[in-house]
Amino acid sequence: EPEVTQTPSHQVTQMGQEVILRCVPISNHLYFYWYRQILGQKVEFLVSFYNNEISEKSEIFDDQFSVERPDGSNFTLKIRSTKLEDSAMYFCASSKRQGNQPQHFGDGTRLSIL
Amino acid sequence: EDQVTQSPEALRLQEGESSSLNCSYTVSGLRGLFWYRQDPGKGPEFLFTLYSAGEEKEKERLKATLTKKESFLHITAPKPEDSATYLCAVRSSMEYGNKLVFGAGTILRVKS
């Protein structure tokens, strides 16, 4: 069964450094998302992306964050200048279309900011 | 603001002991309620989508139901492999995009 894949599984970065998290969504899916889960807290929406542009973003997704679909298969989340509070699991998800289609999640990247 | 509350926070069952998990929600028009299973260190795994009150979905030992204010995930004769965190999420009709709002989850432990 097709799945969403994320790399790396664990990323350790010094505070203030830039980090790029990578995702390969399911191949026939058109909508892409990033969520994060701080340890012990709820899964939180960051951003949704369709047709090469952001369709919705949360208050968390400020100017330090950006997303990109650099080619036909990858979807990336960039954090420009990381802060300690950015430490979390970051999940990529994709869905076939809008509406009530389920979002399918990858296994996440654990981001640790030192 | 959309809100999702799940109860109990944790549930311990003996193998074969059936029970239910609750998901209460407050949204401005429901466009879908989703149940996911999450194993430690993994991403949420999709289980069910429910759209309207009265709807039911089943998969193996799991059955999800929906009313206008809450959803239940019924687990019949659970096995140890059903141990996981079960997440409920909603999508609101007031939102343009596909944003899901998640509850905190119920941690289920099934002992043999």
HADDOCK unambig.tbl for C-alpha pairs under 7 A between the chains (distance, minus, plus):
assign (segid A and resid 41 and name CA) (segid B and resid 104 and name CA) 6.70 0.50 0.50
assign (segid A and resid 42 and name CA) (segid B and resid 102 and name CA) 6.47 0.50 0.50
assign (segid A and resid 42 and name CA) (segid B and resid 103 and name CA) 6.35 0.50 0.50
assign (segid A and resid 42 and name CA) (segid B and resid 104 and name CA) 4.86 0.50 0.50
assign (segid A and resid 43 and name CA) (segid B and resid 102 and name CA) 5.97 0.50 0.50
assign (segid A and resid 45 and name CA) (segid B and resid 99 and name CA) 6.41 0.50 0.50
assign (segid A and resid 45 and name CA) (segid B and resid 100 and name CA) 6.68 0.50 0.50
assign (segid A and resid 55 and name CA) (segid B and resid 97 and name CA) 6.19 0.50 0.50
assign (segid A and resid 56 and name CA) (segid B and resid 97 and name CA) 5.74 0.50 0.50
assign (segid A and resid 91 and name CA) (segid B and resid 43 and name CA) 6.81 0.50 0.50
assign (segid A and resid 98 and name CA) (segid B and resid 98 and name CA) 6.40 0.50 0.50
assign (segid A and resid 100 and name CA) (segid B and resid 31 and name CA) 6.65 0.50 0.50
assign (segid A and resid 100 and name CA) (segid B and resid 32 and name CA) 5.84 0.50 0.50
assign (segid A and resid 104 and name CA) (segid B and resid 45 and name CA) 6.95 0.50 0.50
assign (segid A and resid 104 and name CA) (segid B and resid 46 and name CA) 6.47 0.50 0.50
assign (segid A and resid 105 and name CA) (segid B and resid 43 and name CA) 5.71 0.50 0.50
assign (segid A and resid 105 and name CA) (segid B and resid 44 and name CA) 5.91 0.50 0.50
assign (segid A and resid 105 and name CA) (segid B and resid 45 and name CA) 6.71 0.50 0.50
assign (segid A and resid 106 and name CA) (segid B and resid 43 and name CA) 5.44 0.50 0.50
assign (segid A and resid 107 and name CA) (segid B and resid 42 and name CA) 4.54 0.50 0.50
assign (segid A and resid 107 and name CA) (segid B and resid 43 and name CA) 4.06 0.50 0.50
assign (segid A and resid 108 and name CA) (segid B and resid 42 and name CA) 6.78 0.50 0.50
assign (segid A and resid 108 and name CA) (segid B and resid 43 and name CA) 5.98 0.50 0.50
